[in-house]
Amino acid sequence: MEHRTNIKFLVKLGKSGNKIRRMLVQVYGDNAMKKTAVYKWVKRFSEGRESVTDKERTGRPATSRTEENIAKIRQILRENCWLTGKSIAEQVNSATERSLENLN
């Protein structure tokens, strides 16, 4: 979000995509937004876009990234770091279902 805000500001100052990218790299180093993403946002802001947030998308919202699930995944990985992503997801889901059953 911070990168997008900076890009929007620099576009309003009339800076080019190349100049904006160089400035972001100067400030953020390796954590700077990738070149293609910078140009995409430069184009959007140049065309009049004001919002720096993503547009809402259709489909199911991402609800699985919670502190509770993160803690469960860390515990599972401590016990066996060789599990596949699918296996971890199955264990987290069944652990969540068990905790929901205990509420009844």
Distance bins in CASP14 RR format, pairs under 12 A and 6 or more apart:
PFRMAT RR
TARGET T0000
AUTHOR 0000-0000-0000
RMODE 2
METHOD distances of the structure
MODEL  1
1 7 0 0 0 0 0 1 0 0 0 0 0
1 8 0 0 0 0 0 1 0 0 0 0 0
1 33 0 0 0 0 0 1 0 0 0 0 0
1 41 0 0 0 0 0 1 0 0 0 0 0
1 51 0 0 0 0 0 1 0 0 0 0 0
1 52 1 0 1 0 0 0 0 0 0 0 0
1 53 1 0 0 1 0 0 0 0 0 0 0
1 54 0 0 0 0 1 0 0 0 0 0 0
2 8 0 0 0 0 0 1 0 0 0 0 0
2 9 0 0 0 0 0 1 0 0 0 0 0
2 24 0 0 0 0 0 1 0 0 0 0 0
2 27 0 0 0 0 1 0 0 0 0 0 0
2 28 0 0 0 0 1 0 0 0 0 0 0
2 31 0 0 0 0 0 1 0 0 0 0 0
2 32 0 0 0 0 0 1 0 0 0 0 0
2 33 0 0 0 0 1 0 0 0 0 0 0
2 52 0 0 0 0 1 0 0 0 0 0 0
3 9 0 0 0 0 0 1 0 0 0 0 0
3 10 0 0 0 0 0 1 0 0 0 0 0
3 20 0 0 0 0 1 0 0 0 0 0 0
3 21 0 0 0 0 0 1 0 0 0 0 0
3 23 0 0 0 0 0 1 0 0 0 0 0
3 24 1 0 0 1 0 0 0 0 0 0 0
3 25 0 0 0 0 0 1 0 0 0 0 0
3 27 0 0 0 0 1 0 0 0 0 0 0
3 28 1 0 0 1 0 0 0 0 0 0 0
3 29 0 0 0 0 0 1 0 0 0 0 0
3 31 0 0 0 0 1 0 0 0 0 0 0
3 32 1 0 0 1 0 0 0 0 0 0 0
3 33 1 0 1 0 0 0 0 0 0 0 0
3 34 0 0 0 0 0 1 0 0 0 0 0
3 37 0 0 0 0 1 0 0 0 0 0 0
3 38 1 0 0 1 0 0 0 0 0 0 0
3 40 0 0 0 0 0 1 0 0 0 0 0
3 41 1 0 0 1 0 0 0 0 0 0 0
3 42 0 0 0 0 0 1 0 0 0 0 0
3 45 0 0 0 0 0 1 0 0 0 0 0
3 52 0 0 0 0 1 0 0 0 0 0 0
4 10 0 0 0 0 0 1 0 0 0 0 0
4 11 0 0 0 0 0 1 0 0 0 0 0
4 20 0 0 0 0 0 1 0 0 0 0 0
4 24 0 0 0 0 0 1 0 0 0 0 0
4 33 0 0 0 0 1 0 0 0 0 0 0
4 37 0 0 0 0 1 0 0 0 0 0 0
4 38 0 0 0 0 1 0 0 0 0 0 0
4 40 0 0 0 0 0 1 0 0 0 0 0
4 41 1 0 1 0 0 0 0 0 0 0 0
4 42 0 0 0 0 0 1 0 0 0 0 0
4 44 0 0 0 0 1 0 0 0 0 0 0
4 45 0 0 0 0 1 0 0 0 0 0 0
4 49 0 0 0 0 1 0 0 0 0 0 0
4 50 0 0 0 0 0 1 0 0 0 0 0
4 51 0 0 0 0 1 0 0 0 0 0 0
4 52 1 1 0 0 0 0 0 0 0 0 0
4 53 0 0 0 0 1 0 0 0 0 0 0
4 54 0 0 0 0 1 0 0 0 0 0 0
5 11 0 0 0 0 0 1 0 0 0 0 0
5 12 0 0 0 0 0 1 0 0 0 0 0
5 24 0 0 0 0 0 1 0 0 0 0 0
5 33 0 0 0 0 0 1 0 0 0 0 0
5 41 0 0 0 0 0 1 0 0 0 0 0
5 45 0 0 0 0 0 1 0 0 0 0 0
5 50 0 0 0 0 0 1 0 0 0 0 0
5 51 0 0 0 0 0 1 0 0 0 0 0
5 52 1 0 1 0 0 0 0 0 0 0 0
5 53 0 0 0 0 0 1 0 0 0 0 0
6 12 0 0 0 0 0 1 0 0 0 0 0
6 13 0 0 0 0 0 1 0 0 0 0 0
6 15 0 0 0 0 0 1 0 0 0 0 0
6 20 1 0 0 1 0 0 0 0 0 0 0
6 21 0 0 0 0 0 1 0 0 0 0 0
6 23 1 0 0 1 0 0 0 0 0 0 0
6 24 1 0 0 1 0 0 0 0 0 0 0
6 25 0 0 0 0 0 1 0 0 0 0 0
6 26 0 0 0 0 0 1 0 0 0 0 0
6 27 1 0 0 1 0 0 0 0 0 0 0
6 28 0 0 0 0 1 0 0 0 0 0 0
6 32 0 0 0 0 0 1 0 0 0 0 0
6 33 0 0 0 0 1 0 0 0 0 0 0
6 38 0 0 0 0 1 0 0 0 0 0 0
6 41 0 0 0 0 1 0 0 0 0 0 0
6 42 0 0 0 0 0 1 0 0 0 0 0
6 45 0 0 0 0 0 1 0 0 0 0 0
6 52 0 0 0 0 1 0 0 0 0 0 0
7 13 0 0 0 0 0 1 0 0 0 0 0
7 14 0 0 0 0 0 1 0 0 0 0 0
7 15 0 0 0 0 1 0 0 0 0 0 0
7 16 0 0 0 0 0 1 0 0 0 0 0
7 17 0 0 0 0 1 0 0 0 0 0 0
7 19 0 0 0 0 0 1 0 0 0 0 0
7 20 1 0 1 0 0 0 0 0 0 0 0
7 21 0 0 0 0 1 0 0 0 0 0 0
7 23 0 0 0 0 1 0 0 0 0 0 0
7 24 1 0 0 1 0 0 0 0 0 0 0
7 27 0 0 0 0 0 1 0 0 0 0 0
7 28 0 0 0 0 0 1 0 0 0 0 0
7 32 0 0 0 0 0 1 0 0 0 0 0
7 33 1 0 0 1 0 0 0 0 0 0 0
7 37 0 0 0 0 1 0 0 0 0 0 0
7 38 1 0 0 1 0 0 0 0 0 0 0
7 39 0 0 0 0 1 0 0 0 0 0 0
7 40 0 0 0 0 1 0 0 0 0 0 0
7 41 1 0 1 0 0 0 0 0 0 0 0
7 42 1 0 0 1 0 0 0 0 0 0 0
7 43 0 0 0 0 0 1 0 0 0 0 0
7 44 0 0 0 0 1 0 0 0 0 0 0
7 45 1 0 0 1 0 0 0 0 0 0 0
7 46 0 0 0 0 0 1 0 0 0 0 0
7 49 0 0 0 0 0 1 0 0 0 0 0
7 52 0 0 0 0 1 0 0 0 0 0 0
8 14 0 0 0 0 0 1 0 0 0 0 0
8 15 0 0 0 0 0 1 0 0 0 0 0
8 20 0 0 0 0 0 1 0 0 0 0 0
8 38 0 0 0 0 0 1 0 0 0 0 0
8 41 1 0 0 1 0 0 0 0 0 0 0
8 42 0 0 0 0 1 0 0 0 0 0 0
8 43 0 0 0 0 0 1 0 0 0 0 0
8 44 0 0 0 0 1 0 0 0 0 0 0
8 45 1 0 1 0 0 0 0 0 0 0 0
8 46 0 0 0 0 1 0 0 0 0 0 0
8 47 0 0 0 0 0 1 0 0 0 0 0
8 48 0 0 0 0 1 0 0 0 0 0 0
8 49 0 0 0 0 1 0 0 0 0 0 0
8 50 1 0 0 1 0 0 0 0 0 0 0
8 51 0 0 0 0 1 0 0 0 0 0 0
8 52 1 0 1 0 0 0 0 0 0 0 0
8 53 0 0 0 0 0 1 0 0 0 0 0
9 15 0 0 0 0 1 0 0 0 0 0 0
9 20 0 0 0 0 1 0 0 0 0 0 0
9 23 0 0 0 0 0 1 0 0 0 0 0
9 24 0 0 0 0 0 1 0 0 0 0 0
9 41 0 0 0 0 0 1 0 0 0 0 0
9 42 0 0 0 0 0 1 0 0 0 0 0
9 45 0 0 0 0 1 0 0 0 0 0 0
9 50 0 0 0 0 0 1 0 0 0 0 0
9 52 0 0 0 0 0 1 0 0 0 0 0
10 16 0 0 0 0 1 0 0 0 0 0 0
10 17 0 0 0 0 1 0 0 0 0 0 0
10 18 0 0 0 0 0 1 0 0 0 0 0
10 19 1 0 0 1 0 0 0 0 0 0 0
10 20 1 0 1 0 0 0 0 0 0 0 0
10 21 0 0 0 0 1 0 0 0 0 0 0
10 22 0 0 0 0 0 1 0 0 0 0 0
10 23 1 0 0 1 0 0 0 0 0 0 0
10 24 0 0 0 0 1 0 0 0 0 0 0
10 27 0 0 0 0 0 1 0 0 0 0 0
10 38 0 0 0 0 1 0 0 0 0 0 0
10 41 0 0 0 0 0 1 0 0 0 0 0
10 42 0 0 0 0 1 0 0 0 0 0 0
10 45 0 0 0 0 1 0 0 0 0 0 0
10 46 0 0 0 0 0 1 0 0 0 0 0
11 17 0 0 0 0 1 0 0 0 0 0 0
11 19 0 0 0 0 0 1 0 0 0 0 0
11 20 1 0 0 1 0 0 0 0 0 0 0
11 23 0 0 0 0 0 1 0 0 0 0 0
11 38 0 0 0 0 0 1 0 0 0 0 0
11 39 0 0 0 0 0 1 0 0 0 0 0
11 41 0 0 0 0 1 0 0 0 0 0 0
11 42 1 0 1 0 0 0 0 0 0 0 0
11 43 0 0 0 0 1 0 0 0 0 0 0
11 44 0 0 0 0 1 0 0 0 0 0 0
11 45 1 0 1 0 0 0 0 0 0 0 0
11 46 1 0 1 0 0 0 0 0 0 0 0
11 47 0 0 0 0 1 0 0 0 0 0 0
11 48 0 0 0 0 1 0 0 0 0 0 0
11 49 0 0 0 0 1 0 0 0 0 0 0
11 50 0 0 0 0 0 1 0 0 0 0 0
11 52 0 0 0 0 0 1 0 0 0 0 0
12 20 0 0 0 0 0 1 0 0 0 0 0
12 42 0 0 0 0 0 1 0 0 0 0 0
12 45 1 0 0 1 0 0 0 0 0 0 0
12 46 0 0 0 0 1 0 0 0 0 0 0
12 48 0 0 0 0 1 0 0 0 0 0 0
12 49 0 0 0 0 0 1 0 0 0 0 0
12 50 0 0 0 0 0 1 0 0 0 0 0
13 19 0 0 0 0 1 0 0 0 0 0 0
13 20 0 0 0 0 1 0 0 0 0 0 0
13 23 0 0 0 0 0 1 0 0 0 0 0
13 42 0 0 0 0 0 1 0 0 0 0 0
13 45 0 0 0 0 0 1 0 0 0 0 0
13 46 0 0 0 0 0 1 0 0 0 0 0
14 20 0 0 0 0 1 0 0 0 0 0 0
14 42 0 0 0 0 1 0 0 0 0 0 0
14 45 0 0 0 0 0 1 0 0 0 0 0
14 46 0 0 0 0 1 0 0 0 0 0 0
15 21 0 0 0 0 1 0 0 0 0 0 0
15 22 0 0 0 0 1 0 0 0 0 0 0
15 23 1 0 0 1 0 0 0 0 0 0 0
15 24 0 0 0 0 0 1 0 0 0 0 0
15 38 0 0 0 0 0 1 0 0 0 0 0
15 42 0 0 0 0 1 0 0 0 0 0 0
15 45 0 0 0 0 0 1 0 0 0 0 0
15 46 0 0 0 0 0 1 0 0 0 0 0
16 22 0 0 0 0 1 0 0 0 0 0 0
16 23 0 0 0 0 0 1 0 0 0 0 0
16 38 0 0 0 0 0 1 0 0 0 0 0
16 39 0 0 0 0 0 1 0 0 0 0 0
16 42 0 0 0 0 1 0 0 0 0 0 0
16 43 0 0 0 0 0 1 0 0 0 0 0
16 46 0 0 0 0 0 1 0 0 0 0 0
17 23 0 0 0 0 1 0 0 0 0 0 0
17 24 0 0 0 0 1 0 0 0 0 0 0
17 25 0 0 0 0 0 1 0 0 0 0 0
17 33 0 0 0 0 0 1 0 0 0 0 0
17 35 0 0 0 0 1 0 0 0 0 0 0
17 36 0 0 0 0 0 1 0 0 0 0 0
17 37 0 0 0 0 0 1 0 0 0 0 0
17 38 1 0 0 1 0 0 0 0 0 0 0
17 39 1 0 0 1 0 0 0 0 0 0 0
17 40 0 0 0 0 0 1 0 0 0 0 0
17 41 0 0 0 0 1 0 0 0 0 0 0
17 42 1 0 1 0 0 0 0 0 0 0 0
17 43 0 0 0 0 1 0 0 0 0 0 0
17 45 0 0 0 0 0 1 0 0 0 0 0
17 46 0 0 0 0 1 0 0 0 0 0 0
18 24 0 0 0 0 0 1 0 0 0 0 0
18 25 0 0 0 0 0 1 0 0 0 0 0
18 35 0 0 0 0 1 0 0 0 0 0 0
18 38 0 0 0 0 1 0 0 0 0 0 0
18 39 0 0 0 0 1 0 0 0 0 0 0
18 42 0 0 0 0 1 0 0 0 0 0 0
19 25 0 0 0 0 0 1 0 0 0 0 0
19 26 0 0 0 0 0 1 0 0 0 0 0
19 38 0 0 0 0 0 1 0 0 0 0 0
19 39 0 0 0 0 0 1 0 0 0 0 0
19 42 0 0 0 0 1 0 0 0 0 0 0
20 26 0 0 0 0 0 1 0 0 0 0 0
20 27 0 0 0 0 0 1 0 0 0 0 0
20 28 0 0 0 0 0 1 0 0 0 0 0
20 32 0 0 0 0 0 1 0 0 0 0 0
20 33 0 0 0 0 1 0 0 0 0 0 0
20 35 0 0 0 0 0 1 0 0 0 0 0
20 37 0 0 0 0 0 1 0 0 0 0 0
20 38 1 0 0 1 0 0 0 0 0 0 0
20 39 0 0 0 0 1 0 0 0 0 0 0
20 40 0 0 0 0 0 1 0 0 0 0 0
20 41 0 0 0 0 1 0 0 0 0 0 0
20 42 1 0 0 1 0 0 0 0 0 0 0
20 43 0 0 0 0 0 1 0 0 0 0 0
20 45 0 0 0 0 1 0 0 0 0 0 0
20 46 0 0 0 0 0 1 0 0 0 0 0
21 27 0 0 0 0 0 1 0 0 0 0 0
21 28 0 0 0 0 0 1 0 0 0 0 0
21 29 0 0 0 0 0 1 0 0 0 0 0
21 32 1 0 0 1 0 0 0 0 0 0 0
21 33 0 0 0 0 1 0 0 0 0 0 0
21 34 0 0 0 0 1 0 0 0 0 0 0
21 35 1 0 1 0 0 0 0 0 0 0 0
21 36 0 0 0 0 1 0 0 0 0 0 0
21 37 0 0 0 0 1 0 0 0 0 0 0
21 38 1 0 1 0 0 0 0 0 0 0 0
21 39 1 0 0 1 0 0 0 0 0 0 0
21 40 0 0 0 0 0 1 0 0 0 0 0
21 41 0 0 0 0 0 1 0 0 0 0 0
21 42 0 0 0 0 1 0 0 0 0 0 0
22 28 0 0 0 0 0 1 0 0 0 0 0
22 29 0 0 0 0 0 1 0 0 0 0 0
22 32 0 0 0 0 1 0 0 0 0 0 0
22 35 0 0 0 0 0 1 0 0 0 0 0
22 38 0 0 0 0 1 0 0 0 0 0 0
23 29 0 0 0 0 0 1 0 0 0 0 0
23 32 0 0 0 0 1 0 0 0 0 0 0
23 33 0 0 0 0 0 1 0 0 0 0 0
23 38 0 0 0 0 1 0 0 0 0 0 0
23 42 0 0 0 0 0 1 0 0 0 0 0
24 30 0 0 0 0 0 1 0 0 0 0 0
24 31 0 0 0 0 1 0 0 0 0 0 0
24 32 1 0 1 0 0 0 0 0 0 0 0
24 33 1 0 1 0 0 0 0 0 0 0 0
24 34 0 0 0 0 1 0 0 0 0 0 0
24 35 0 0 0 0 1 0 0 0 0 0 0
24 37 0 0 0 0 1 0 0 0 0 0 0
24 38 1 0 0 1 0 0 0 0 0 0 0
24 39 0 0 0 0 0 1 0 0 0 0 0
24 41 0 0 0 0 0 1 0 0 0 0 0
24 42 0 0 0 0 0 1 0 0 0 0 0
25 31 0 0 0 0 1 0 0 0 0 0 0
25 32 1 0 1 0 0 0 0 0 0 0 0
25 33 0 0 0 0 1 0 0 0 0 0 0
25 34 0 0 0 0 0 1 0 0 0 0 0
25 35 0 0 0 0 1 0 0 0 0 0 0
25 38 0 0 0 0 1 0 0 0 0 0 0
26 32 0 0 0 0 1 0 0 0 0 0 0
27 33 0 0 0 0 0 1 0 0 0 0 0
28 34 0 0 0 0 0 1 0 0 0 0 0
28 38 0 0 0 0 0 1 0 0 0 0 0
32 38 0 0 0 0 1 0 0 0 0 0 0
33 39 0 0 0 0 1 0 0 0 0 0 0
33 40 0 0 0 0 1 0 0 0 0 0 0
33 41 1 0 0 1 0 0 0 0 0 0 0
33 42 0 0 0 0 0 1 0 0 0 0 0
34 40 0 0 0 0 1 0 0 0 0 0 0
34 41 0 0 0 0 0 1 0 0 0 0 0
35 41 0 0 0 0 0 1 0 0 0 0 0
35 42 0 0 0 0 0 1 0 0 0 0 0
36 42 0 0 0 0 0 1 0 0 0 0 0
36 43 0 0 0 0 0 1 0 0 0 0 0
37 43 0 0 0 0 0 1 0 0 0 0 0
37 44 0 0 0 0 0 1 0 0 0 0 0
38 44 0 0 0 0 0 1 0 0 0 0 0
38 45 0 0 0 0 0 1 0 0 0 0 0
39 45 0 0 0 0 0 1 0 0 0 0 0
39 46 0 0 0 0 0 1 0 0 0 0 0
40 46 0 0 0 0 0 1 0 0 0 0 0
40 47 0 0 0 0 0 1 0 0 0 0 0
40 49 0 0 0 0 0 1 0 0 0 0 0
40 54 0 0 0 0 0 1 0 0 0 0 0
41 47 0 0 0 0 0 1 0 0 0 0 0
41 48 0 0 0 0 0 1 0 0 0 0 0
41 49 0 0 0 0 1 0 0 0 0 0 0
41 51 0 0 0 0 0 1 0 0 0 0 0
41 52 0 0 0 0 1 0 0 0 0 0 0
41 53 0 0 0 0 0 1 0 0 0 0 0
41 54 0 0 0 0 0 1 0 0 0 0 0
42 48 0 0 0 0 0 1 0 0 0 0 0
42 49 0 0 0 0 0 1 0 0 0 0 0
43 49 0 0 0 0 1 0 0 0 0 0 0
44 50 0 0 0 0 1 0 0 0 0 0 0
44 51 0 0 0 0 1 0 0 0 0 0 0
44 52 0 0 0 0 1 0 0 0 0 0 0
44 53 0 0 0 0 0 1 0 0 0 0 0
44 54 0 0 0 0 0 1 0 0 0 0 0
44 55 0 0 0 0 0 1 0 0 0 0 0
45 51 0 0 0 0 1 0 0 0 0 0 0
45 52 0 0 0 0 1 0 0 0 0 0 0
49 55 0 0 0 0 1 0 0 0 0 0 0
62 69 0 0 0 0 0 1 0 0 0 0 0
63 69 0 0 0 0 1 0 0 0 0 0 0
63 96 0 0 0 0 0 1 0 0 0 0 0
64 70 0 0 0 0 1 0 0 0 0 0 0
64 72 0 0 0 0 0 1 0 0 0 0 0
64 73 0 0 0 0 1 0 0 0 0 0 0
64 88 0 0 0 0 0 1 0 0 0 0 0
64 89 0 0 0 0 1 0 0 0 0 0 0
64 92 1 0 0 1 0 0 0 0 0 0 0
64 93 0 0 0 0 1 0 0 0 0 0 0
64 96 0 0 0 0 1 0 0 0 0 0 0
65 71 0 0 0 0 0 1 0 0 0 0 0
65 72 0 0 0 0 0 1 0 0 0 0 0
65 73 0 0 0 0 0 1 0 0 0 0 0
65 92 0 0 0 0 0 1 0 0 0 0 0
66 72 0 0 0 0 1 0 0 0 0 0 0
66 73 0 0 0 0 0 1 0 0 0 0 0
66 92 0 0 0 0 0 1 0 0 0 0 0
66 96 0 0 0 0 1 0 0 0 0 0 0
67 73 0 0 0 0 0 1 0 0 0 0 0
67 74 0 0 0 0 0 1 0 0 0 0 0
68 74 0 0 0 0 0 1 0 0 0 0 0
68 75 0 0 0 0 0 1 0 0 0 0 0
68 92 0 0 0 0 1 0 0 0 0 0 0
68 95 0 0 0 0 1 0 0 0 0 0 0
68 96 0 0 0 0 1 0 0 0 0 0 0
68 99 0 0 0 0 1 0 0 0 0 0 0
68 100 0 0 0 0 0 1 0 0 0 0 0
69 75 0 0 0 0 0 1 0 0 0 0 0
69 76 0 0 0 0 0 1 0 0 0 0 0
69 88 0 0 0 0 0 1 0 0 0 0 0
69 89 0 0 0 0 1 0 0 0 0 0 0
69 91 0 0 0 0 0 1 0 0 0 0 0
69 92 1 0 1 0 0 0 0 0 0 0 0
69 93 0 0 0 0 1 0 0 0 0 0 0
69 95 0 0 0 0 1 0 0 0 0 0 0
69 96 1 0 0 1 0 0 0 0 0 0 0
69 99 0 0 0 0 0 1 0 0 0 0 0
70 76 0 0 0 0 0 1 0 0 0 0 0
70 77 0 0 0 0 0 1 0 0 0 0 0
70 88 0 0 0 0 0 1 0 0 0 0 0
70 92 0 0 0 0 1 0 0 0 0 0 0
71 77 0 0 0 0 0 1 0 0 0 0 0
71 78 0 0 0 0 0 1 0 0 0 0 0
71 92 0 0 0 0 0 1 0 0 0 0 0
71 95 0 0 0 0 0 1 0 0 0 0 0
71 96 0 0 0 0 0 1 0 0 0 0 0
72 78 0 0 0 0 0 1 0 0 0 0 0
72 79 0 0 0 0 0 1 0 0 0 0 0
72 88 0 0 0 0 1 0 0 0 0 0 0
72 89 0 0 0 0 0 1 0 0 0 0 0
72 90 0 0 0 0 0 1 0 0 0 0 0
72 91 1 0 0 1 0 0 0 0 0 0 0
72 92 1 0 1 0 0 0 0 0 0 0 0
72 93 0 0 0 0 1 0 0 0 0 0 0
72 94 0 0 0 0 0 1 0 0 0 0 0
72 95 1 0 1 0 0 0 0 0 0 0 0
72 96 1 0 0 1 0 0 0 0 0 0 0
72 98 0 0 0 0 0 1 0 0 0 0 0
72 99 0 0 0 0 1 0 0 0 0 0 0
73 79 0 0 0 0 0 1 0 0 0 0 0
73 80 0 0 0 0 0 1 0 0 0 0 0
73 81 0 0 0 0 0 1 0 0 0 0 0
73 83 0 0 0 0 1 0 0 0 0 0 0
73 85 0 0 0 0 1 0 0 0 0 0 0
73 87 0 0 0 0 0 1 0 0 0 0 0
73 88 1 0 1 0 0 0 0 0 0 0 0
73 89 0 0 0 0 1 0 0 0 0 0 0
73 90 0 0 0 0 0 1 0 0 0 0 0
73 91 0 0 0 0 1 0 0 0 0 0 0
73 92 1 0 0 1 0 0 0 0 0 0 0
73 93 0 0 0 0 0 1 0 0 0 0 0
73 95 0 0 0 0 1 0 0 0 0 0 0
73 96 0 0 0 0 0 1 0 0 0 0 0
74 81 0 0 0 0 0 1 0 0 0 0 0
74 88 0 0 0 0 0 1 0 0 0 0 0
74 92 0 0 0 0 0 1 0 0 0 0 0
75 81 0 0 0 0 0 1 0 0 0 0 0
75 83 0 0 0 0 0 1 0 0 0 0 0
75 88 0 0 0 0 0 1 0 0 0 0 0
75 91 0 0 0 0 1 0 0 0 0 0 0
75 92 0 0 0 0 1 0 0 0 0 0 0
75 95 0 0 0 0 1 0 0 0 0 0 0
76 82 0 0 0 0 0 1 0 0 0 0 0
76 83 1 0 0 1 0 0 0 0 0 0 0
76 84 0 0 0 0 0 1 0 0 0 0 0
76 85 0 0 0 0 1 0 0 0 0 0 0
76 87 0 0 0 0 1 0 0 0 0 0 0
76 88 1 0 1 0 0 0 0 0 0 0 0
76 89 0 0 0 0 1 0 0 0 0 0 0
76 90 0 0 0 0 0 1 0 0 0 0 0
76 91 1 0 1 0 0 0 0 0 0 0 0
76 92 1 0 0 1 0 0 0 0 0 0 0
76 93 0 0 0 0 0 1 0 0 0 0 0
76 94 0 0 0 0 0 1 0 0 0 0 0
76 95 0 0 0 0 1 0 0 0 0 0 0
77 83 1 0 0 1 0 0 0 0 0 0 0
77 84 0 0 0 0 0 1 0 0 0 0 0
77 85 0 0 0 0 0 1 0 0 0 0 0
77 87 0 0 0 0 0 1 0 0 0 0 0
77 88 1 0 0 1 0 0 0 0 0 0 0
77 91 0 0 0 0 0 1 0 0 0 0 0
77 92 0 0 0 0 0 1 0 0 0 0 0
78 88 0 0 0 0 0 1 0 0 0 0 0
79 87 0 0 0 0 0 1 0 0 0 0 0
79 88 0 0 0 0 0 1 0 0 0 0 0
79 91 0 0 0 0 1 0 0 0 0 0 0
80 87 0 0 0 0 1 0 0 0 0 0 0
80 88 0 0 0 0 1 0 0 0 0 0 0
80 91 0 0 0 0 1 0 0 0 0 0 0
81 87 0 0 0 0 0 1 0 0 0 0 0
81 88 0 0 0 0 0 1 0 0 0 0 0
82 88 0 0 0 0 0 1 0 0 0 0 0
83 89 0 0 0 0 1 0 0 0 0 0 0
83 90 0 0 0 0 1 0 0 0 0 0 0
83 91 1 0 0 1 0 0 0 0 0 0 0
83 92 0 0 0 0 0 1 0 0 0 0 0
84 90 0 0 0 0 1 0 0 0 0 0 0
84 91 0 0 0 0 0 1 0 0 0 0 0
85 91 0 0 0 0 1 0 0 0 0 0 0
85 92 0 0 0 0 1 0 0 0 0 0 0
85 93 0 0 0 0 0 1 0 0 0 0 0
86 92 0 0 0 0 0 1 0 0 0 0 0
86 93 0 0 0 0 0 1 0 0 0 0 0
87 93 0 0 0 0 0 1 0 0 0 0 0
87 94 0 0 0 0 0 1 0 0 0 0 0
88 94 0 0 0 0 0 1 0 0 0 0 0
88 95 0 0 0 0 0 1 0 0 0 0 0
89 95 0 0 0 0 0 1 0 0 0 0 0
89 96 0 0 0 0 0 1 0 0 0 0 0
90 96 0 0 0 0 0 1 0 0 0 0 0
90 97 0 0 0 0 0 1 0 0 0 0 0
91 97 0 0 0 0 0 1 0 0 0 0 0
91 98 0 0 0 0 0 1 0 0 0 0 0
92 98 0 0 0 0 0 1 0 0 0 0 0
92 99 0 0 0 0 0 1 0 0 0 0 0
93 99 0 0 0 0 0 1 0 0 0 0 0
93 100 0 0 0 0 0 1 0 0 0 0 0
94 100 0 0 0 0 0 1 0 0 0 0 0
94 101 0 0 0 0 0 1 0 0 0 0 0
95 101 0 0 0 0 0 1 0 0 0 0 0
95 102 0 0 0 0 0 1 0 0 0 0 0
96 102 0 0 0 0 0 1 0 0 0 0 0
96 103 0 0 0 0 0 1 0 0 0 0 0
97 103 0 0 0 0 0 1 0 0 0 0 0
97 104 0 0 0 0 0 1 0 0 0 0 0
98 104 0 0 0 0 0 1 0 0 0 0 0
END
